[in-house]
Amino acid sequence: MTVYCIELKNGSTWALKDIAHAKIPTQDKANTRMAELISEGQDASTIRVSVDTTDANPLDPTLGNTVPS
């Protein structure tokens, strides 16, 4: 199963925004969240959606995400 995350650019490096923006179950949800962050003032050139490759379990309740039914 592919999951997505929101990354921010810091200098020349991209890194996970924070754990709350990891393991997003669909690309559409990730894109929607990215658009919300941009509308809240995040510079569009410093934010992206990418495939999440972290080791956290997507069903971990502390992440606040669930697998779509």
N, C-alpha and C positions, 0 to 999 in steps of 0.2 A: 504494500500500500504506500503510495506517495503522499507525503504531507509537506506543508509549506511553512515558511517563516518570514518574518519581516527583519531585514537587515538595514543598518545605518552605516554610512561611510564616515570614517574617522581618518582624515589624511588620505592615504592611498589604500587603506584597509577596510574591508567590509566585515561587520560583526553583528551577531544577533542583538536586536534592540534590547530585549530582556526575556526572561523565561515565559512571561505572559504572551509573548509574540512568537512562540515556538509551537510546533505540532498543530498548525491550523489545518483542518481536515480537507479543505478544498481550495483550489487556486482562486475561485470566485470570492470566497470569504476572505482570503488573504488580500486580494486586490481591493475589496471593499474596505478592509481595515486600513490599508495603505492610503487610500483616498481620504478616509476620515482623518488620519494623521496629517496629511498634507493640508486639509482644510482647517486643521487646528494650528497650522503654522510651521509644520516640518517642511524644510526645503526639499522640493521634489527631486533635485539632483543628488540628494544624499540619502535616499531611501529606495529600497527595492524589495521585491518578493523573490524568494529563491526556494529551491527544494531543501527541506530540512534534513540535515545529516547528523544531528546530535543524537546521542544515545538514549535520551529520556524516552520513557514509554508514553505513547500518545494517549493512553487511558489513565495516566497518572492524574488523580483528581486535583492536585495542586496546580496543574497547568491551566485548568479552566476550559479545556477543550474536550469534545466528545467526537467519537466516530459517527459519521452520518448514517442514518438508518435507511 
